[in-house]
Amino acid sequence: MRTVLVTGPGGAGRTTVAAATALASARGGRRTLLISADAVPALPPDTEHLSCARIDSAAHFREELLALQDRASGVLDLLGANRLDGEELTELPGSAQLALLHALHGAAEGDRSGDGYEVLVVDLPPLTEALALLALPGQLRRYLRRLLPRERQAARALRPVLAQLAGVPMPAQWLYEAAARKDAELALVEALIEDEATTVRLVAEPGQAAGEALRSARTGLALHGLRVDSLVASRVLPRHSADPWFADLAARQEKCLDHWRQEWAPGTSVSETAHLGREPRTVEDLALLAETCAPDDRAPGHAGDPWWTEDAGDGVIAWCLPLPGAAKEDLKLVRRGDELLLTAGPFHRIVRLESALRRCTVSGAALTDGVLRVRFTPDPGLWPRTR
């Protein structure tokens, strides 16, 4: 399944571009699903090739919490807790992100079973929130593994004894089973995001503020191994206007577009959607934008984790990660056990080290030509000696 994740700075028209991308795909004869939290009035209803899934985060929050309450009924009754009714539940912050992950899981499950779509277009939140959302499945899986390690399930026969010794009840089996189900769901979403046929489509209105946001986001996208297939410049004004004021605005946009083409070349194309002079209100309006938004059949993706290793000489291994746009002063590295904690400006990632690197010590790091190289020196006490 070809997946296009659409995001960009707030107010740039990413929902419109996502809808235009889905419409272009459907008109090309491919079964297409658009997932969005917002309604698109100009988008036609479900057709033979196009379906739309509107995310209702409030309903998803109520369903999940009530289901959890039912599964934990034994513990809640033991504690004398009062049950919550669906009518009194109000969604909490973060529920929108979880609802979107649930929708992505549904699409990934359909693709795995063979009943899915050929193209999936996802209207993500604004840029910074979208990057945090795409990293969320991996982060939640890590939390589950730390809080409820699978190896502890083997000791369930000892829980009554441990409960008496500790003086507190041990976690029930249903909790481990629920964690295992959630981990499997998150793993499927994580695999969808990391699939080589999944790319990000950025939408931005040409200007200085958008350029700065894109420059920062480019580093975050690279940190998580997400590839951008295209940068869509939205609301581009017509050139050569007779009005001096509009001509000046158009010239500024053209200067910004030239800079974007140089900065994002050669791996990312820069396309334009014209300013209609109004918000798209009809299918015809959306079709005009769709002419430049059709997704390719199968864009070459990042094919897994972006890290690679190099021989740095003297037995030293260099672990390399491309970080275009990163500044040396914004980088921070922390080695903790078998994990590497990496910070690049506002973006964070925790990477589990490969088995060979776990037997090494971090002996330095350098950012050169947009590539971070972390040096690992073998620990003599952990590497087998050769005669």
Buried (B, 14 or more C-beta within 10 A) or exposed (E): BBBBBBBBBEEBBBBBBBBBBBBBBBBBEBBBBBBBBEEBEBBBEEEEBBBBBEBBBBEBBBBBBBEEBEBBEEBBEEEEEEEEEEEEBEBEEEBBBBBBBBBBBBBBBBBEEEEBBBBBBBBBBBBBBBBBBBBBBBBBBBEBEEEBEEEEBEEBEEBEEEEEEEEEEBBBEEBBEBBBEBBEBBBBBBEBBBBEBBBBBBBBBBBEEBBEBBEBBBBBBBBBBBBBBBBBBBBBBEEEBEEEEBBEBBBBBBEBBEEBBEBBEEEBBBBBBBBBEEEBEEEEBBBBBBEBBBBEEEBEBBEEEBBEBEEBEEEBBBBBBBBBBBEEEBBEBEBEEEBBEBBBBEBBBBBEBBEEBBBBEBEEBEBEEBBBBBBBBBEEEEEEEEE
